[in-house]
Amino acid sequence: MLTGDEVSVHYVVPDNPRIENGEPVVFQLVPEDKRVWHAGVSY
């Protein structure tokens, strides 16, 4: 679950991702070595 103080979102995985070269396409939002802070309340 992505609602705790120690989590941050780095990837978005669509419910039905497009397939390219036999792999699902996901979106990296932030480099792995960075921490993400959100503005406002999330749900």
C-alpha positions in Angstrom: 0.0 0.0 0.0 1.4 3.4 -0.9 0.0 5.5 2.0 2.7 5.3 4.7 5.4 7.8 5.7 8.2 5.6 4.4 6.9 5.1 0.8 7.2 7.1 -2.4 5.9 6.4 -5.9 8.5 5.9 -8.6 6.5 3.9 -11.2 3.0 3.9 -12.6 1.8 0.6 -13.9 -1.4 0.9 -16.1 -4.2 -1.6 -15.4 -3.8 -2.9 -19.0 -0.3 -1.9 -20.0 0.8 -1.7 -23.7 3.2 -4.5 -24.6 6.4 -3.6 -26.5 9.0 -6.2 -27.3 7.1 -8.7 -25.2 7.2 -6.6 -22.1 4.6 -4.4 -20.4 5.2 -0.6 -20.7 5.4 1.1 -17.3 6.3 4.7 -16.5 9.2 5.7 -14.3 8.3 9.0 -12.6 11.4 9.5 -10.4 14.9 8.0 -10.5 15.4 5.0 -8.1 17.9 6.9 -5.9 15.6 9.9 -5.2 12.8 10.3 -2.7 9.3 11.6 -3.8 7.3 14.1 -1.7 3.7 14.7 -2.6 1.8 18.0 -2.3 -1.5 17.7 -0.6 -3.5 14.7 0.6 -3.3 11.6 -1.5 -5.9 8.8 -1.8 
